[in-house]
């Protein structure tokens, strides 16, 4: 018999966060989160996303054993401002038992119906900076700290329970050596001259901080037209600024500004922390922090996390400036592999941007939806 219990205590929440550690304990590809950070992200007193969203966390039990989990999420900005009456769900993990996955999804549906929402979609997080999608191809590639990993059987559970494909995301990678500087060095100079633009590079986090709010504003403008986009609020900007910016190598953040120092484009690349997080196994101390700091300094793999271009400069070659700067940074650091975060399959513009780098699609993931009527 399957019993579904809502997370009510800190001990329950820790069970919720730690369940994947047992589910994937034998997987060489799963990347564990830092337990303390994951718990903090679910704490309404610490994560400002809860100013405009709410979530309920559920555990599935078979006897005394945890066999599944799910987070049921309503983003009220999305529902009330965008008029998208969507019930979100994420952090959805389960053993290969259809009764378990159904019981958890039924609980999500129940909340959606109580709030007169029209459909449910997942796996997704609270916002566009969260993880997204269930992996459907590429199970033999190591995960990243900004994506979910899952067992191959997950897809059949969604489809068995009547869910249909909503969005598909591609993950691509390419060799840093595949970047031919001849493709963007000349364009870099032409674009800067034509539009009066210049690059900005950084050597420490303190230099970046005054620009971070402008960067998030540009992120909101860049992606506003994409389906399911939910803007980052001012209070979230402060949260992300404190949590992430100081942890990203400053030389991996590139800005492009105009003659009045208005931000025209930005890009953020992160070193891959995947293997360091596997060694840390959920804990910063006593040794996890040293694995992460070593990866920050020495990792030869990088992840393209975010790229934003002001609508006035889209399709005008501004990425040539960004790629030119990264080419020199990566060459100096001996970077080998460049990995891209999940990108919508129907985002033609982003595919065009990367076509000269000979990218290889190594993973696919999807979100699934089901009506609540």
N, C-alpha and C positions, 0 to 999 in steps of 0.2 A: 504493500500500500504506500502511495506517495502522499506526503504531507507538505504543504506549502506554508512557510512561516515568514512573516515580515520581520526585517531587521529592526530591533528595538533598542539594542544596547551596543556599547563599544565592543564587547566580546562577540556579539553577533556580526558586527561590521567586519571585525578581523577575520571571522570565518568566511564571510563573503569575499574579502580580498584574497584570502589564502587558498580558496578552493582550487583555482587553476594550478597551484603549485603541486597538488597531488594529481590532478588530471593530466598534467603534461610532464610529470617528473622524469619520464624516460625519453622525452623528446629533445633531440639536439638542436631543434629549430625554434622552439619557444623561448621568448625573451621575457623574464620576469620583471615586474615593476618593483620599485622600492616601496615596501609595504607601508611605511610611515607616510610617504608622499601620497600614495593611493588613498589611504584613509582620510588624509587631510582634504583631498579633492572632493570627497563625499560629505564633508562636514559643512553644514550650512553657515556656521559661524566663521568659517575660514575662506570658503570659495564664493566670490561675489556673484557667480552665475545664478545662485539661489535667490538673488534679488528679483529675478525675472523668470525663474523656473522652479519647478518642484520635482521631487523624485521620491519614489518608494523602492526599497531594495528587498528582494525576496530570495529565500533559500529553499530548495527542495530537499526533503529528507526521505530516505528509505530506512525505516527504523531510526537508529541514532546517527546514521551516516549521511553527510551532505553529498548529494548527487547532482546538484545543479544550482544555478543562480541567475538572476536577471534584475536589471534596473529599469523601472518604469518611469518615464520622464515626460513632463509637459513643459515646453518652452512657451511661456505666455506671450513673449514678444512675437513669436511666430504665429500663435493662434489669434491674438487680438489685433496686432498691427498689420501682419501680412495676410490675415484671414485664411491661413492654412490650418485647417482643423485636424492636426496630426497628433497622434499618440506615438511618442518615440520610445524605443527600448534599446538597451545596449548592455554591455558586460554580461552577455548571454552565453553561458557555458553549461554543458550538461554531459552526462554519460550517454552512451549510445542506447537510449531507452526512449521510445516514442511517448510513453506515458509521462515520463519526466518532462520532456520538452513541451508537451501539450499542456501540462498542468501549469507550467510557468507562463506560457503564452496566454493561456486563458485568464490568468491573473492580470496580465497587462491589458488584455481586451476589456476586462471588467472595469478597470479604472477609466479606460477610454470611453466606454459607454456611459459611465456615471457622469462624465464631464461633457457629454454630447459631442464627442469628437467623431470624425468621419472615417478615419482609417488609421492603421498602425504601420509604422515603418521601422526597420532595424536590420542589422545592428547599427545604431548611430549613437553619438554622445549628446551632450548638452548643446554644443555649438559647432561651428565649422573648424575650430582649432582642436577638436577632439578626434579620437579614432573613429574610423568608419568602415563598414563593410565586412561581410563574412568571406573568408578566403575560399575560392572555388578552384584555383589552379596555382601551382607553385609551392606545394607543401614541402618540397625538399630544399627550400631556400630559407636561410635564417631570417627571423622577423626583425623588426626595428622597434625602437622604444616608442614610436608614434603610430604603430599599427597593431591590430589584434592578430594573433595567430590562432588557428583552430584545426581540429581534426577533420579529415576529409568527409566524415559522415554527417557533418552539420548541414550541408546543402540538402541532402535527402530529407532531413527533418523539416526544414522550411517548406519544401514542396509537398511532403506528405500531409502537412497541416493546412494546405490550401493557400499558401503564400505564393505570390508571383513576383517576378523580377521588377524592381522599381528603377534602380540605377546600376550601372556597371562602371567599375573603376579599373584602370590599368596601372601597373607599377612597372617602371622601366629602369634599366641601368645601362651605363656605357663606360667604356674605359676612358680615363682622363686623357690618355695618349691619343684617343680617337678625335679629340678636339683639334682640328687643323686651324692654327691661328690665321692663316691666309683668308679664312672665311669671315672673320670679324675684325681683324686689325684695321683694314682699310675702311670698312663700314663704320667702325668706331670713330675714326677721325672725321669722316663725312657727316655723320649724324650729330656729333658734338658741334661742328662748325655751323651746320644748317639751322639747328634749333637753339644754339647758345647754351649747351649743356656741359656739365663737367662731372667727373666721378668724385666720390668721397670714399676714402679708405680710413680705417681706424686701427689704432694700436692698443687702446684700452677701453674698458666698458664705460668709464666716466665720460669719454668723448661722445658716446652713443646716446646716453640717457636723455639729453635735451631734445633729441630727434624722435624718440620712441612714440610719443603721442601722434606726431605727424605721420609716422610710419603706419600706425594702426588706422588712422583716418584714411590714408591712401589704400590700405587693405580693404576697408569697407567700400570705398569708391570702386576699386578694381573689380571686385567680385559681386557687386550689388545685383547684377543681372542674371547671375547663375541661379539655377533652381535650388531651392532649399537653403539659400544663404540667409543667415541670421547675423546681423551686425554685432560688432564688439562694442559694448557700452563703455563709458568712461571709467566706471569702477573696475571693470574687467581689465582695462588697459593697465591700471595701476598694479593689479594682481599679477598679470603676465610679466610686467616689467620687473617686478621684484623676484618672481619665481624663476624666470628663464634667461633674461638678457645677460645677466652677469655670468651665467654658466656657458654661454656660447662664445667661442673664440672670436674676439673683436675683428680679427682679420678676415673672418668668414661672413661678415656683414658688409654689404656694398650698397651705397646710395648713389643716385644720380639726381642732381639738382639743376635748376635753371639759373639764369643770371641774377634773379632776385632771391636765390636760395630757397625757392619753393621745391618741394620734393616731387620729382617726376617719376621715379622708379626706385624700387629697393629689392634686395634679395637676401635671404638668410640661408646659410648652409650650416649644417651641424656635423661634427665628427660622428662616426658610428660608435655608439656605446653598447651595441648588442652583446658582444663577447664579454665586455666588462660587467654588464648587468647579469649575465649568466654566472659569472664568477662571484658576484656580490650576493646572488641568490636571495634578493629581497631586502638586504640589510646594508646600510652604509657603514656600520661599525661592527667589528673592529677593522676590517680590511677592505670593505666594499668601496669606501671613498678613495682609496689609493688606486684601485683598478679603474675607477671612473676618471680620476685626474690623469692617470697614465694614458688612457684612451683619448682624452681631450688633447693631450700633447702629441701623442705618437700615432694615432689611428691613420691608416692609409686609405680608409674608405670614408666617404662623406655622403651626407644625405641632403639633397636640395629640399629644404623645408617649405619656404614660402618665396614667391616672386609676385610682386605687385607693380603694375604700371598704370599711371594716371590715364583715364579715358582719352585725354587730349593727345597722348603720346603713343597710344596703342597702334600697332601695325606701322610704326615709323622707324623701326630698326633700333630702338633704344636698347634692346637686349644685347646688341653688339658691344655696347659700352660695358655692360655687366659681365658678359662672357670674357671680354678681353682682360678685365681685372682678375677674374677667377683663374684664367689661364695662367697668369703669372704667379698668383698665390699658390695654386696647386703644383705648379712646376717647382717652386721653391721648397714646398713641403713634401714632395715626392708622392703625391696622392695617386692612387692606382684606380680605384673604382668610384664612380659617381652614381648614386642611387636616388631615384625620384620618389616622392611621396605619391599616394594614390591620386590619379587624375581622372576626371570624368571621361568616359569613352567618347562621348559626343562633343567634347571640347576640342574642336578642330584647330582653333588658334594655338592652343598649347602644343599640339602635335607638330604644327608647322614650325614652332619656335625651336623644337629640339631635333628636327629632321637631319640636320647636318652632322649630328654626333653619332650616327649609326646606333640608335638605341635598340635594345632588345627587351621585349615584354617578357618578364620572368614571373609575374604574378597577375592574377585577376581576382577581383573581389566584387561582391554585390551587396546592395541592400534589397530587402524584400518587403512587400506590402500586402495588407489584407484589409478589406472593408470591415467596418464595425456596425453596419446596419443590419 
